[in-house]
Amino acid sequence: MDFQGVKGTRDFYPDVMRVRNYVVDAWRRVSLRNGFEEYDSPIFEYLDLFTIKSGQEIAEQLFHFTDRGGRHLAIRPEITPALARMVNARIGSLPRPIKWFSVPRLCRAEQPQRGRLREFFQWNIDVIGSDSVLADAECIFAAVDFLREVHLTADDVVVRIGSRPLTILALGAAGVPTDRTEAALAVLDKRPKLSDGDFRKFAAENGLTGGQVDFLCRFQDCAEVGEARELLAGQEGVAEQIDSLAELMAALGSLGAAEYCTLDLRIVRGLAYYTGVVYEIFDRGESLLRAVAGGGRYDNLLEVLGGPKLGATGFGMGDVVLGILLEEKGRLPELARRLDFFVVDADEGSFDRALAVAGALRAAGFSADFSYRRQPIGKQLKAANRCGAARAAIVRGDTVAVKDLATGEQGPERPVEEFLAKIADS
């Protein structure tokens, strides 16, 4: 039988693994320097943890199963519900604000396509226990900090920022009944992905009148918060939400992230648990239809899962779309295999000494390799170059000479004991 990987999953051969590690290492560096601590959760949870947040229909989008004890479990499609569960379990002892990050492996039972796989990695940044706009700004800034870390400029990507509460107020001003709010939000969430004609047709099929669509499009097309303020004048709560957005944009400016960020009231986010500012990150050229990252404020989630009502905000960034973007923009660095030393036994009888040198190098913290086969020195040096070694430690009898494989320069031969003593002291 010819076994192949499951559709929608990836095999991480060493060259692909180097790219994954490059991205994940950058996620961790950025998280730590922005004051976030790392956490993780089990790869499977009780199915109810996800259905109570998103409804029973979410089960069709998950890999779920029944264990031997009859318990209904699911492989995690996201980590935010697990984060809420974990915080609820220790809510009395965790200092606030809680600034956590995670890089989980996630699975979703959906049709694989470009930018969307069944198995992927996702960077999650969250701040829990704060209602301050600064918490939202910190999350967005962390995302921008990472984009800079991987050399994606403001000409490459943009953070589009919207407001769920302001959009709900616009629905009210347009005359959409409150019992149709969630359905209408789902309609508006589709607008950036559809042509104007297709959007209007879709909106009509979902109960929005032509006049309501005209008004909502005017609202979503507001380029500045002042325009939205004028359009929604007289609606209770508008001033508070406008001021909150303005404060957020000002904070992002102070943090130095303004060039990446823009107001875009078309951003709604499809998940119902969002309660405040929402945002998505796209490539400016719009060659990718999918967002690189998305998130927002979700103040009700901990309460829904049995905890207190507590301010919470955060985002997720998947590795699949990000990887496509980095490759298309030519932002991936050279990630070939690298070794500090390749140890060469230059004559017959030197191999035991070569092993001792390799062991000492590794013990001192250097990466070192050697050939399993006894070969002429020329073939061993070729193997060293294939491994990306910076230097060759050439062992000949009781001596070692170090050769720089980039320049070809070779140092003097020294006694092995002297070389090992120097390595041990380094």
TAZI-V374768 format. One record per residue. N is the residue number from 1. SS is DSSP state (H for helix, E for strand, C for the rest). Layout:
BEGIN
N;SS
N;SS
END
This chain:
BEGIN
1;C
2;C
3;C
4;C
5;C
6;C
7;C
8;C
9;C
10;C
11;C
12;C
13;C
14;H
15;H
16;H
17;H
18;H
19;H
20;H
21;H
22;H
23;H
24;H
25;H
26;H
27;H
28;H
29;H
30;H
31;H
32;H
33;H
34;C
35;C
36;C
37;E
38;E
39;C
40;C
41;C
42;C
43;C
44;E
45;E
46;E
47;C
48;H
49;H
50;H
51;H
52;H
53;H
54;H
55;C
56;H
57;H
58;H
59;H
60;H
61;H
62;C
63;C
64;E
65;E
66;E
67;C
68;C
69;C
70;C
71;C
72;E
73;E
74;E
75;E
76;C
77;C
78;C
79;C
80;H
81;H
82;H
83;H
84;H
85;H
86;H
87;H
88;H
89;H
90;C
91;C
92;C
93;C
94;C
95;C
96;C
97;C
98;E
99;E
100;E
101;E
102;E
103;E
104;E
105;E
106;E
107;E
108;C
109;C
110;C
111;C
112;C
113;E
114;C
115;C
116;E
117;C
118;C
119;E
120;E
121;E
122;E
123;E
124;E
125;E
126;E
127;E
128;E
129;C
130;C
131;C
132;C
133;H
134;H
135;H
136;H
137;H
138;H
139;H
140;H
141;H
142;H
143;H
144;H
145;H
146;H
147;H
148;H
149;H
150;C
151;C
152;C
153;C
154;C
155;C
156;C
157;E
158;E
159;E
160;E
161;E
162;E
163;E
164;H
165;H
166;H
167;H
168;H
169;H
170;H
171;H
172;H
173;H
174;C
175;C
176;C
177;C
178;H
179;H
180;H
181;H
182;H
183;H
184;H
185;H
186;H
187;H
188;H
189;H
190;H
191;H
192;H
193;H
194;C
195;C
196;H
197;H
198;H
199;H
200;H
201;H
202;H
203;H
204;H
205;H
206;C
207;C
208;C
209;C
210;H
211;H
212;H
213;H
214;H
215;H
216;H
217;H
218;H
219;H
220;H
221;C
222;C
223;C
224;C
225;H
226;H
227;H
228;H
229;H
230;H
231;H
232;C
233;C
234;C
235;C
236;C
237;C
238;H
239;H
240;H
241;H
242;H
243;H
244;H
245;H
246;H
247;H
248;H
249;H
250;H
251;H
252;H
253;H
254;H
255;H
256;C
257;C
258;H
259;H
260;H
261;E
262;E
263;E
264;C
265;C
266;C
267;C
268;C
269;C
270;C
271;C
272;C
273;C
274;C
275;C
276;C
277;E
278;E
279;E
280;E
281;E
282;E
283;E
284;C
285;C
286;C
287;C
288;C
289;C
290;C
291;C
292;C
293;E
294;E
295;E
296;E
297;E
298;C
299;C
300;C
301;H
302;H
303;H
304;H
305;C
306;C
307;C
308;C
309;C
310;C
311;C
312;E
313;E
314;E
315;E
316;E
317;E
318;E
319;H
320;H
321;H
322;H
323;H
324;H
325;H
326;H
327;H
328;H
329;C
330;C
331;C
332;C
333;C
334;C
335;C
336;C
337;C
338;C
339;E
340;E
341;E
342;E
343;E
344;E
345;E
346;C
347;C
348;C
349;C
350;C
351;H
352;H
353;H
354;H
355;H
356;H
357;H
358;H
359;H
360;H
361;H
362;H
363;H
364;C
365;C
366;C
367;C
368;E
369;E
370;E
371;C
372;C
373;C
374;C
375;C
376;C
377;H
378;H
379;H
380;H
381;H
382;H
383;H
384;H
385;H
386;H
387;C
388;C
389;E
390;E
391;E
392;E
393;E
394;E
395;E
396;E
397;C
398;C
399;E
400;E
401;E
402;E
403;E
404;E
405;C
406;C
407;C
408;C
409;C
410;E
411;C
412;C
413;C
414;E
415;E
416;H
417;H
418;H
419;H
420;H
421;H
422;H
423;H
424;H
425;H
426;C
END
